[in-house]
Amino acid sequence: IRYTYEDEQKITMVIAIGQMDLMISGEDVIDKYVPRDVVKPLDEVYSQAELKMFEDAGLVKYYQGKPVAICMDDSEKLNRYYYYVGEKTDHYYVAFTYGAHTDLAKKYVEYLGY
C-alpha cells in the first residue's frame, strides 16, 4: 500500500480534531507521528502493572525513553482477517492518540488479543 502526502495530511487532520483514538500501522508510519506529539505515551493509557506485561513480553516501542506503541505482529485476529496482506513493513504497531475515547480504544486492543 502506498502512503502518500495526501494520506498523511488526512490522518493528521483527523488526529488534530480528536476523531482518531488509535492507529494500527507499520512502524514507518508510527515513526512519522510520534515526534509530532500526537501519540499518547502508553503510561498515560495503561497502569504500571499493565504496561509491565507488555514490556516483559518485549512488545513496547520507545521514543526518547517514553513507551509510545505496542507491537501487534502476533495478533491472531489481525492475521486471521488479513489486516497485514499486501503490507511491506517489519513490524505493526498500535499507538494511542489524544482522541476522546481512549477507554474504547483500549478495549479494542484487548479484543485484538493484547
TIRO-2110 file (N, C-alpha, C; in Angstrom, 1 decimal):
// TIRO-2110
0.9, -1.2, 0.0, N, 1, A
0.0, 0.0, 0.0, CA, 1, A
0.9, 1.2, 0.0, C, 1, A
0.6, 2.1, -0.9, N, 2, A
1.4, 3.4, -1.0, CA, 2, A
0.8, 4.4, 0.0, C, 2, A
1.7, 5.0, 0.8, N, 3, A
1.3, 6.0, 1.7, CA, 3, A
1.8, 7.4, 1.1, C, 3, A
0.8, 8.2, 0.8, N, 4, A
1.1, 9.4, 0.0, CA, 4, A
1.0, 10.6, 1.0, C, 4, A
1.5, 11.8, 0.5, N, 5, A
1.4, 13.0, 1.2, CA, 5, A
0.0, 13.4, 1.5, C, 5, A
-0.9, 13.1, 0.6, N, 6, A
-2.4, 13.3, 0.9, CA, 6, A
-2.9, 12.5, 2.0, C, 6, A
-2.5, 11.2, 2.1, N, 7, A
-2.9, 10.3, 3.2, CA, 7, A
-2.4, 10.9, 4.5, C, 7, A
-1.1, 11.3, 4.5, N, 8, A
-0.5, 11.9, 5.7, CA, 8, A
-1.3, 13.1, 6.2, C, 8, A
-1.7, 14.0, 5.3, N, 9, A
-2.5, 15.2, 5.6, CA, 9, A
-3.9, 14.8, 6.2, C, 9, A
-4.5, 13.8, 5.6, N, 10, A
-5.8, 13.4, 6.1, CA, 10, A
-5.7, 12.8, 7.5, C, 10, A
-4.7, 11.9, 7.7, N, 11, A
-4.6, 11.4, 9.0, CA, 11, A
-4.3, 12.4, 10.0, C, 11, A
-3.4, 13.4, 9.7, N, 12, A
-3.0, 14.5, 10.6, CA, 12, A
-4.3, 15.3, 11.0, C, 12, A
-5.1, 15.6, 10.0, N, 13, A
-6.3, 16.3, 10.3, CA, 13, A
-7.3, 15.6, 11.2, C, 13, A
-7.5, 14.3, 11.0, N, 14, A
-8.4, 13.5, 11.8, CA, 14, A
-7.9, 13.4, 13.2, C, 14, A
-6.6, 13.3, 13.4, N, 15, A
-6.0, 13.3, 14.7, CA, 15, A
-6.1, 14.6, 15.4, C, 15, A
-5.9, 15.7, 14.6, N, 16, A
-5.9, 17.1, 15.2, CA, 16, A
-7.3, 17.4, 15.7, C, 16, A
-8.3, 17.0, 15.1, N, 17, A
-9.7, 17.3, 15.5, CA, 17, A
-10.2, 16.3, 16.5, C, 17, A
-9.4, 15.4, 17.0, N, 18, A
-9.7, 14.4, 18.0, CA, 18, A
-10.6, 13.3, 17.6, C, 18, A
-10.6, 13.0, 16.3, N, 19, A
-11.5, 12.0, 15.8, CA, 19, A
-10.9, 10.6, 15.6, C, 19, A
-9.6, 10.5, 16.1, N, 20, A
-8.9, 9.2, 16.0, CA, 20, A
-8.4, 8.9, 17.4, C, 20, A
-8.7, 7.7, 17.9, N, 21, A
-8.3, 7.3, 19.2, CA, 21, A
-7.1, 6.4, 19.2, C, 21, A
-6.9, 5.7, 18.1, N, 22, A
-5.7, 4.9, 18.0, CA, 22, A
-5.4, 4.6, 16.5, C, 22, A
-4.2, 4.3, 16.2, N, 23, A
-3.8, 3.9, 14.8, CA, 23, A
-3.0, 2.6, 14.9, C, 23, A
-3.3, 1.7, 13.9, N, 24, A
-2.6, 0.5, 13.8, CA, 24, A
-1.9, 0.6, 12.4, C, 24, A
-0.6, 0.5, 12.4, N, 25, A
0.1, 0.8, 11.2, CA, 25, A
1.5, 0.2, 11.3, C, 25, A
2.2, 0.3, 10.1, N, 26, A
3.5, -0.1, 10.1, CA, 26, A
4.4, 0.8, 10.9, C, 26, A
5.6, 0.3, 11.2, N, 27, A
6.5, 1.1, 12.0, CA, 27, A
6.9, 2.4, 11.4, C, 27, A
7.0, 2.4, 10.0, N, 28, A
7.4, 3.7, 9.3, CA, 28, A
6.3, 4.8, 9.5, C, 28, A
5.1, 4.4, 9.5, N, 29, A
4.0, 5.4, 9.7, CA, 29, A
4.0, 5.9, 11.2, C, 29, A
4.0, 5.0, 12.1, N, 30, A
4.1, 5.3, 13.5, CA, 30, A
5.2, 6.3, 13.8, C, 30, A
6.4, 6.0, 13.2, N, 31, A
7.6, 6.8, 13.4, CA, 31, A
7.4, 8.2, 12.9, C, 31, A
6.5, 8.4, 11.9, N, 32, A
6.2, 9.8, 11.4, CA, 32, A
5.4, 10.6, 12.4, C, 32, A
4.6, 9.9, 13.2, N, 33, A
3.6, 10.7, 14.1, CA, 33, A
4.2, 10.8, 15.5, C, 33, A
5.0, 9.9, 16.0, N, 34, A
5.5, 10.0, 17.3, CA, 34, A
6.2, 11.3, 17.6, C, 34, A
7.1, 11.8, 16.8, N, 35, A
7.8, 13.1, 17.1, CA, 35, A
6.9, 14.3, 17.0, C, 35, A
5.7, 14.2, 16.5, N, 36, A
4.8, 15.3, 16.3, CA, 36, A
3.9, 15.5, 17.6, C, 36, A
4.2, 14.7, 18.6, N, 37, A
3.4, 14.8, 19.9, CA, 37, A
1.9, 14.5, 19.7, C, 37, A
1.6, 13.6, 18.8, N, 38, A
0.2, 13.3, 18.6, CA, 38, A
-0.1, 11.8, 19.1, C, 38, A
0.9, 11.2, 19.6, N, 39, A
0.8, 9.8, 20.1, CA, 39, A
0.9, 9.9, 21.7, C, 39, A
-0.1, 9.4, 22.3, N, 40, A
-0.2, 9.4, 23.8, CA, 40, A
0.8, 8.4, 24.3, C, 40, A
1.7, 8.7, 25.2, N, 41, A
2.5, 7.7, 25.8, CA, 41, A
1.7, 6.6, 26.5, C, 41, A
2.2, 5.4, 26.4, N, 42, A
1.4, 4.3, 27.0, CA, 42, A
1.2, 4.4, 28.5, C, 42, A
2.1, 5.0, 29.1, N, 43, A
2.0, 5.2, 30.6, CA, 43, A
0.8, 6.1, 31.0, C, 43, A
0.2, 6.8, 30.0, N, 44, A
-1.0, 7.6, 30.2, CA, 44, A
-2.2, 6.8, 29.9, C, 44, A
-2.0, 5.6, 29.3, N, 45, A
-3.2, 4.8, 28.9, CA, 45, A
-3.3, 3.6, 29.8, C, 45, A
-2.2, 3.0, 30.2, N, 46, A
-2.2, 1.7, 30.9, CA, 46, A
-1.6, 2.0, 32.3, C, 46, A
-2.1, 1.2, 33.3, N, 47, A
-1.5, 1.2, 34.6, CA, 47, A
0.0, 0.7, 34.5, C, 47, A
0.7, 0.9, 35.6, N, 48, A
2.1, 0.4, 35.6, CA, 48, A
2.2, -1.1, 35.4, C, 48, A
1.2, -1.8, 36.1, N, 49, A
1.2, -3.3, 36.0, CA, 49, A
0.9, -3.8, 34.6, C, 49, A
-0.1, -3.1, 34.0, N, 50, A
-0.5, -3.5, 32.6, CA, 50, A
0.7, -3.2, 31.6, C, 50, A
1.3, -2.0, 31.8, N, 51, A
2.4, -1.7, 30.9, CA, 51, A
3.6, -2.6, 31.1, C, 51, A
3.8, -3.1, 32.3, N, 52, A
4.9, -4.0, 32.6, CA, 52, A
4.7, -5.3, 31.9, C, 52, A
3.4, -5.8, 31.7, N, 53, A
3.2, -7.0, 31.0, CA, 53, A
3.6, -6.9, 29.5, C, 53, A
3.3, -5.7, 28.9, N, 54, A
3.8, -5.5, 27.5, CA, 54, A
5.3, -5.4, 27.4, C, 54, A
5.9, -4.7, 28.4, N, 55, A
7.3, -4.6, 28.4, CA, 55, A
8.0, -5.9, 28.6, C, 55, A
7.5, -6.7, 29.5, N, 56, A
8.1, -8.0, 29.8, CA, 56, A
8.0, -8.9, 28.6, C, 56, A
7.0, -8.7, 27.7, N, 57, A
6.8, -9.5, 26.5, CA, 57, A
7.7, -9.0, 25.4, C, 57, A
8.3, -7.8, 25.6, N, 58, A
9.1, -7.2, 24.5, CA, 58, A
8.3, -6.6, 23.4, C, 58, A
7.1, -6.1, 23.8, N, 59, A
6.2, -5.5, 22.7, CA, 59, A
6.2, -4.0, 22.7, C, 59, A
6.9, -3.4, 23.6, N, 60, A
6.8, -1.9, 23.6, CA, 60, A
7.9, -1.2, 22.8, C, 60, A
7.4, -0.2, 22.0, N, 61, A
8.3, 0.6, 21.2, CA, 61, A
8.5, 1.9, 22.0, C, 61, A
9.7, 2.4, 22.1, N, 62, A
10.0, 3.6, 22.9, CA, 62, A
10.5, 4.7, 21.9, C, 62, A
10.2, 5.9, 22.4, N, 63, A
10.7, 7.1, 21.7, CA, 63, A
11.2, 8.0, 22.8, C, 63, A
12.5, 8.4, 22.7, N, 64, A
13.1, 9.2, 23.7, CA, 64, A
12.8, 8.8, 25.1, C, 64, A
12.9, 7.5, 25.4, N, 65, A
12.6, 6.9, 26.7, CA, 65, A
11.2, 6.7, 27.1, C, 65, A
10.2, 7.2, 26.3, N, 66, A
8.8, 7.0, 26.6, CA, 66, A
8.2, 5.9, 25.8, C, 66, A
7.4, 5.1, 26.5, N, 67, A
6.7, 4.0, 25.8, CA, 67, A
5.6, 4.6, 24.9, C, 67, A
5.6, 4.3, 23.6, N, 68, A
4.7, 5.0, 22.7, CA, 68, A
3.8, 4.1, 21.9, C, 68, A
4.2, 2.8, 21.8, N, 69, A
3.4, 1.9, 20.9, CA, 69, A
3.6, 0.5, 21.3, C, 69, A
2.6, -0.4, 20.9, N, 70, A
2.7, -1.8, 21.2, CA, 70, A
2.8, -2.6, 19.9, C, 70, A
3.7, -3.5, 19.8, N, 71, A
3.9, -4.3, 18.6, CA, 71, A
2.8, -5.3, 18.6, C, 71, A
2.1, -5.4, 17.4, N, 72, A
0.9, -6.2, 17.2, CA, 72, A
1.2, -7.3, 16.2, C, 72, A
2.5, -7.6, 15.9, N, 73, A
2.8, -8.6, 14.9, CA, 73, A
2.1, -10.0, 15.1, C, 73, A
1.9, -10.4, 16.4, N, 74, A
1.4, -11.7, 16.6, CA, 74, A
-0.1, -11.7, 16.9, C, 74, A
-0.8, -10.6, 16.5, N, 75, A
-2.3, -10.6, 16.8, CA, 75, A
-2.9, -11.7, 15.9, C, 75, A
-3.5, -12.6, 16.5, N, 76, A
-4.2, -13.7, 15.8, CA, 76, A
-5.4, -13.1, 15.0, C, 76, A
-6.1, -12.2, 15.5, N, 77, A
-7.3, -11.6, 14.8, CA, 77, A
-6.8, -10.8, 13.6, C, 77, A
-5.8, -10.0, 13.8, N, 78, A
-5.3, -9.2, 12.6, CA, 78, A
-4.8, -10.1, 11.5, C, 78, A
-4.2, -11.2, 11.9, N, 79, A
-3.7, -12.1, 10.9, CA, 79, A
-4.8, -12.9, 10.3, C, 79, A
-5.8, -13.3, 11.1, N, 80, A
-6.9, -14.1, 10.6, CA, 80, A
-7.8, -13.3, 9.6, C, 80, A
-7.9, -12.0, 9.8, N, 81, A
-8.8, -11.2, 9.0, CA, 81, A
-8.0, -10.4, 7.9, C, 81, A
-6.8, -10.9, 7.7, N, 82, A
-5.9, -10.4, 6.6, CA, 82, A
-5.6, -8.9, 6.7, C, 82, A
-5.5, -8.4, 7.9, N, 83, A
-5.1, -7.0, 8.0, CA, 83, A
-3.7, -6.7, 7.4, C, 83, A
-2.8, -7.7, 7.5, N, 84, A
-1.5, -7.5, 7.0, CA, 84, A
-1.2, -7.8, 5.6, C, 84, A
-2.2, -8.3, 4.9, N, 85, A
-2.0, -8.7, 3.5, CA, 85, A
-1.6, -7.5, 2.6, C, 85, A
-0.5, -7.7, 1.8, N, 86, A
-0.1, -6.6, 0.9, CA, 86, A
0.8, -5.6, 1.6, C, 86, A
1.0, -5.6, 2.8, N, 87, A
1.9, -4.7, 3.5, CA, 87, A
3.3, -5.1, 3.5, C, 87, A
4.2, -4.2, 3.3, N, 88, A
5.6, -4.4, 3.3, CA, 88, A
6.2, -3.6, 4.5, C, 88, A
6.3, -4.1, 5.6, N, 89, A
6.9, -3.4, 6.8, CA, 89, A
7.4, -4.5, 7.7, C, 89, A
8.4, -4.1, 8.6, N, 90, A
9.0, -5.0, 9.5, CA, 90, A
8.1, -5.3, 10.7, C, 90, A
7.4, -4.3, 11.2, N, 91, A
6.5, -4.5, 12.4, CA, 91, A
5.3, -3.7, 12.2, C, 91, A
4.2, -4.1, 12.9, N, 92, A
3.0, -3.4, 13.0, CA, 92, A
2.7, -3.0, 14.5, C, 92, A
2.3, -1.8, 14.6, N, 93, A
2.2, -1.2, 16.0, CA, 93, A
0.8, -0.6, 16.1, C, 93, A
0.3, -0.6, 17.4, N, 94, A
-0.8, 0.2, 17.8, CA, 94, A
-0.3, 1.4, 18.6, C, 94, A
-0.8, 2.6, 18.3, N, 95, A
-0.4, 3.8, 19.1, CA, 95, A
-1.7, 4.5, 19.4, C, 95, A
-1.8, 5.0, 20.6, N, 96, A
-3.0, 5.8, 21.0, CA, 96, A
-2.8, 7.3, 20.7, C, 96, A
-3.8, 7.9, 20.3, N, 97, A
-3.7, 9.4, 20.0, CA, 97, A
-4.5, 10.1, 21.2, C, 97, A
-4.6, 11.4, 21.1, N, 98, A
-5.3, 12.1, 22.1, CA, 98, A
-6.8, 12.3, 21.8, C, 98, A
-7.4, 11.3, 21.2, N, 99, A
-8.9, 11.3, 21.0, CA, 99, A
-9.6, 11.2, 22.3, C, 99, A
-10.9, 11.3, 22.1, N, 100, A
-11.8, 11.4, 23.3, CA, 100, A
-12.2, 10.0, 23.9, C, 100, A
-11.9, 8.9, 23.2, N, 101, A
-12.3, 7.6, 23.6, CA, 101, A
-11.2, 6.6, 23.8, C, 101, A
-10.2, 7.0, 24.6, N, 102, A
-9.1, 6.1, 24.9, CA, 102, A
-9.6, 4.8, 25.5, C, 102, A
-10.6, 4.9, 26.4, N, 103, A
-11.1, 3.7, 27.0, CA, 103, A
-11.6, 2.7, 26.0, C, 103, A
-12.3, 3.2, 25.0, N, 104, A
-12.8, 2.3, 24.0, CA, 104, A
-11.7, 1.7, 23.1, C, 104, A
-10.7, 2.6, 22.8, N, 105, A
-9.6, 2.1, 22.0, CA, 105, A
-8.8, 1.1, 22.8, C, 105, A
-8.7, 1.2, 24.1, N, 106, A
-8.0, 0.2, 24.9, CA, 106, A
-8.8, -1.1, 24.9, C, 106, A
-10.1, -1.1, 24.9, N, 107, A
-10.9, -2.3, 24.8, CA, 107, A
-10.7, -2.9, 23.4, C, 107, A
-10.6, -2.2, 22.4, N, 108, A
-10.3, -2.7, 21.0, CA, 108, A
-9.0, -3.4, 21.0, C, 108, A
-8.0, -2.9, 21.6, N, 109, A
-6.7, -3.5, 21.7, CA, 109, A
-6.8, -4.8, 22.5, C, 109, A
-7.6, -4.9, 23.5, N, 110, A
-7.8, -6.1, 24.3, CA, 110, A
-8.5, -7.1, 23.4, C, 110, A
-9.5, -6.7, 22.6, N, 111, A
-10.2, -7.6, 21.7, CA, 111, A
-9.2, -8.2, 20.7, C, 111, A
-8.2, -7.4, 20.3, N, 112, A
-7.2, -8.0, 19.3, CA, 112, A
-6.3, -9.0, 20.0, C, 112, A
-6.4, -9.1, 21.3, N, 113, A
-5.6, -10.1, 22.0, CA, 113, A
-4.4, -9.6, 22.8, C, 113, A
-4.5, -8.3, 23.1, N, 114, A
-3.4, -7.7, 23.8, CA, 114, A
-3.8, -7.0, 25.1, C, 114, A
END
